[in-house]
Amino acid sequence: MRKKLFIVLLTSSIIFSGCGGKSDTSTSSTTNSKTASSLNTEAPQDTSSSDGLDDLESIGDVEVEKNLFSVELKIPADFMGETTQEELDKTAKEHGYQSITLNDDGSATYIMTKAQHEELMQEMVQNINSELEKMIGSEDYPNFTEIKANDDFTSFEIRTKSKKLDLNESISSLVFYTFGGMYNIFNGTKAENVHLDYINDKTDKIIESYDSSKAQ
C-alpha cells in the first residue's frame, strides 16, 4: 500500500459500510455512525508531495454518471479492498440503494436515487467543513486561525499567524486539493483547479498562493 498524504474515504454509512476498503485508521477524527456519510482523515506529516498527488489521482478514478432518475458511482478497486458481493448486497439493502455490483476488475458500481446522492453530497459538505474546522489551531497547524472555502471547494483562504509557511503548512495544500477534488468528483462536476491563498492574520496580506493545476 502506498504511503499516504492522508486518506479521504466515504466510510461507515455510505459507500464502504461493511466493506474491507483501503483505509488508514490512525486518524484522531471521530466518525458519527448515525450520519449518512463520514470522512476519516489523517493529517499529513512526513509524506512527500508526490505521494499526496498520487492519492489525489487515485480519488480521481471514481466515476460518476447522473441519469434521469438515478446516480451511478463506480468506486475503484483500490478503495474496495477484499469486499465480497455478499457484503455489498447487505450494504445496499441496509441503505436502500438500488444495487451495488462488484465488477470483474475489483471495482464496485453503486446505483442510488438522486435524492440519496444529494444527501451524500450534503453530508460530505458538512464533514469537509468539520475537518477544516479541526485543522484550525491543531497540533499540526497551530498557527491556522481561519479557513474559508467556496461552495464547491475549489477556492480556499487560509489565515495563519505565520509570516512564512512552515513545512506542515505548505504540505497542507495537498489536504485542500484533495477535499476539492473529492467533492467535485463525487458530485459529478469537473474541477480544473483548486486555488489556495495563505493570508497572514495580522497584515491581511497573501504570503503564498498555490494552484492544484500547477502542482507536480
N, C-alpha and C positions, 0 to 999 in steps of 0.2 A: 504493500500500500504506500502511495506517495506520502512524503512529509507534507503537512498541510499548513497553509496560512491560517485557516480555520474552516470548520465545516458549517455550512448553512444548509440544513435539510428540513423539509417538512416532515415532522415526526408525529408520534402518538396518534392523534385522532384523524389525521387527514390522509396523507399519501402512504406513509410507511408503517402504519399501525399493524403490529403483528408480523412485520417483515424483518428479515435479517439484513437490513440495509447497512451500507457503509457509513459508519459514524464514529466520532470520537467523543466519548462521554466524559472527558476530563474538564468539561465546562463547569463554571460556577453558576450559570444561569439556571433558574428553576422553571421547569415546564409545567404548564397547567393542563392536566389531563381532561378538564372539563371544557376546554375551548375547542373550536373546530380545527385549529392548527397550532403548531408551536415551532419555535426556532431554537435549536441548540447551537450556541456559538462558543468558540474558544478564541480568545483574543490572541492576535499574533504576537510572538515574542522574538525568537531567533530564526524565523523562517525567511528564506530568501524570496525576493520579488518574483523570480522565475517560478518557484513552487506555487506562489499565490496566483499568478496569472494562469498556470496550468489548471488550478482548481476552478478559476473563473471560466475557463474554456470548457471544462467538463460540465459545469452547470449549463453552459450554452447548448449542450447536446439534448437537453429537454426539448421536446416538440409539442406545440400547442396548436390545435385546429378547432376553430369555432364554427360549428354548424348552425343550422336554423334553430334547432331546439336543444342542442347538447354541445358539450365541450369535450374534446378528446386530448388527453395528456399522455405523451409517451415518455416514460422515465428510463434513462439509460441503465444498462446492466450494472455499471459501476456502482450505482446507488441502490441496487436491489439485493445485492449480496446473494445468499443461498436460499432466498424465499421460494416457496412452492406455490403451485396453482391452488392447492387446498387452502393455504394461508390467505392468498389473495381473495378467494371466494368468500372466506369468512369476513375479511375486511370489507368487501363490497356489500355483504349482507348487513353488517353492523352499521354501516354508514349510509346505506341506501343508494349506493352508486348503481348505475345501470349494469356495469360489468367491469371487471379487471382481468385482463388476459396476459398471461406470461408468454412472451414471444420466444421463438426459437433461439434468438441471439442473447437471451437473458434479460432483455428489456421488458417493461410491462406497460400495457396500454390501459389507461383509466378512462372510462366514459361516464360523465356525470351531467346533470342538468345545468343549465346556465345559472340557475339560482344557487346551486351548490358551488359552482365556480366563483360566483360573485362573493359568496360567503367566505370562500377560501382566500380571495384577494383582500377582503376587508380584514380578516384575521391576520393576514400577512402584513398589512399596513400597521396594524396595532402592535404586532410583535416586533417589527423592524423599529418602530418608534420607541418601543420599550427598551430594545437593545441599545439604541443610540443614547437614550437617557442613562443607561447603566455605564456607558463609557465615560460620561462626564465626571471628572474628579476621581476616577477609579485608580486602582493601583498601577495599571499600565499607562493611564493617561491622566495623571494628577493635575496637569495644567489646563486641561479642557474645561471650559466654563459654560459652553452652549454649543449645541449642534442643531442646525436648521436644514430641512430638506424640502424640495418642492414636491408636488403631489405624486409624481411618477419616479421620484428618487433618482433623477438624472442631474441634479444640481444640489450641492451641499455647501453650507457655510459653517466652518468650524472655528469657534472663537477659543483662543488659548492665551494663557499668561506668558507663554514663551515669546521671546524676541526672535528666536531662531528654532526651527523644529528639531527636536531630538530624534534619535533613531526610531523609537516606538511611534512617535507622532508621524514621522514620514511613512513608516510601514502601514499606518492606519489607513492610508489611501486605498490599499487593497481591500480593506473592510468595506469602505464606502462603494468602491467599484462593484464589489460582489453583491451588496444589498441592491444597488441599482440594476445590475444585470439580472439578478434573480427575480426581482419584482416584475420587470418587463418581459422576461422570458415566460414566466408563468401566466402573465396577463395576455400573452399572445401579441405583444407590441414589440417594436424594434427600437432599442436604444443605441443610437450611433455613437454616443459619447456620454460619459458621466464626468461632470466638471466639479472640481473642488476648489474652494477658496479658504485658506487658513488665515484668520484675521487676528492680529494682536488685540487683546481685550482692552488694553489701556489706550493705544493710539488709534484704534479703529482702522488701521492700515493693513492691507493684504501683504502677508510676509511670504506666502508661497501659493501658487496655483498649479493644479495638476489636471490632466485630462486623460481619461482611460484610453482614448483613441491614439494617444501618443506613447502609451506605456509599452515597454518592450521586455 
